[in-house]
């Protein structure tokens, strides 16, 4: 079995954030059937820090492990090539490292909170009374919902719940670890690509 390291955008600020991030992704991977062969999750903070850490690991060989990069796409994705997307993104303009393969870059389209739309009942259960799952964007194609629309809807409904607000980081990771990965894979083609890649590498 090949070891895999996943360099993730997020979880970099605050004393407990990295551990919350690692726990959330670890729980999600376990529920996706990867228990006993979990990838190493490296929570990097800002997206440019994730890219830099991934690039360094790619260059060093990361002790023989396969390395993947997982970041928000920030916008809709109009190409099947993730490296083309981040190269065209005005915020990033990342140049694909010479040694990097297509399957090493993965996108949360458009943001991590887009994944919540695949399992809105779990999101509502987390926030409690007053949070209405039906008020979240209900498009079948969750990757087509704009980042701003998702965040504003979550924040609006969170204010009606006992938690009173949506705290990105603490709340987002607590929700992530509760999601049903099967629902996520059905609703998000880019998430399916990511989980499929993990399964293939970890079976090798």
N, C-alpha and C positions, 0 to 999 in steps of 0.2 A: 504494500500500500504506500502510495506517495504522500508525503506530508505537504500540507497546503497552508500558506499564510494569506489572510485576507486583510488588506490595508483599507480601513474604513474612514470615511469622512465623518467627523463628529466625535463627541465624548472626550474632548481635550481640555475643557475648562472646568474648574471645580475639583475639590479633593476626591470626591467619589465618582465623578463622571466616567473616567476610564473603566472602572470596575463595573459600573451600571451598564455601560455600553457593551462590554465583553459578555456580561451575564445575559443581556437581552438577546444578542445574536446567538450566543450559545444555546439558550433555551429554544429559540426559533429553529436552529439547526437540528437540535435533538428531536423536536416534533416533526421535522421534515424527514426523519428516518436516518439521521447521520450519527446517532448515539454510538459511542465506541470508536468513532473515526472522525471526531470533530476537527475542523480546521482551527488553526491558531488565529485569533482575532486581534488585530492591532488597531486600536482606536487612536486616531492621529490628530483630531481637532479640526482645524481649518482645512479646506479642500486642497489648497496648495501644499500644506504640510503632508497630507496624505499622498499626493503625487510625488513629492520629494522623497518621502520614506519608501514608497514603492520603487522609485527609480534607483535608489541606493541599494535596496534589497535585490533588485534585478541585476544590478551591476556586480554585487558581491557574491551572488549565487544563493544567499540566504540558507546556508548550510544544506544545500541540495533540495530545499523545499520548492514547490511551485508557488508563485506569488501572483495574487490577484489584487486589483484595485476596484473598490466599490465607492462611488460618489453619486451625489444628486446630479441629474441632468440640468436642473434649474429651469429648463424650458422644454417645450415639445421637441421630440426627436424625429427628424425627417429623413434619416438615413439608417441603413442597417449596420453601418460601420461606426462603432462608438468613438474611435480615435478621430474620425472625421468630424463628429459632433463637437468634441472638446477642442479641436483645433479651430473650429469656426466660432466657438463661443467667445464673445468679446472679453468676458471676465477671465477666461482661462488662456486661450490661444496656446494650448499645450502641444508641443511637438512630440510625436510618438517616438519613444526610445527605439534605437535601432534593433535591440534584441527583443522588443515586446511583440507579442502575438495578439491577434484580434480577441481571442478568448480570455486575455488577461485583464481587460478593462470591462467593467460592468456598471450599469447605470440604474439608479433608482429614479424612475420617470414619473413625475417631474421632481419630486422630493420624497424623502422617506415617508412623510405623512400621506403621500399618494397610496402607499401600501395599506393605510388604515381604511381606505374606501372599499377595499376588498372584503373587509370583515367589520362593518359598521356596528353590528350588535355587540361585539367585544369592546369596541371603543365606548359605546354608551354604558355598558356594564361597568367599565372602569370608572367613569365619571359619576355615575349614580343618578339618582332622581333628578329630573329636570332636563337632562341631556337627551335630546331626541335624535336618534339615528336617522330618522326619515328627513331631517333637515340638512344632512350632509349632501354634497353633490351626488346625484344618483345616475350619472351616465354609466352605461355599460362599459365603455372604453375609459377606464379610470386614468390611463396615461395621457388622455387628451384634456383632462381638467387642469386648468392653470393653477400654478403654485399659489398665487394670491387668493384664488377662490377657495382652495382647500383650507388654507391657514385661517382665513377670516371666518369660515363656517365653523371650524373646530373651536376657535376662540370665542365666537358668539355663543355657541351651545355650552361651552365650559363655564361661562359666566352665570348660566342658569342652574348649574349643578352645585353640589356641596363643596366642590374644590374651588369654585369661583373664578378660576383662570386656567389657561393652558400653559404649563411651564415646559418649554422646549428643553429637552435634556432629561430632567428627572421624570416628567410625565411621558415623554415620547418613548423612552426606553422601557418604562413599565408597561406601556401599551404594546410595544413591539414584541416583547417576550410572551404576550398573551395571544397574539394573532394566530390564526389557523393557516399554516403554510400552504395547505392544499387549496384553500380559497384564494390565497394570494397568487399561486401559480396559475390558477384558472383565469384570473382577471387581468394579470399583468404579463404580457409576453416577455418583457425585459427581465422580470423576476424569474420567469420560467427558464430563460436562458442562463441566468446566474445559478439557480439551483441545479439545473441540468449539468452545467460545467463542473460544479462541486462534486456531484455524484460520479461523474465520469473520471475525474482526477483521483478521487478517493477510493475508487474501485481498482485503480491501476496498481 
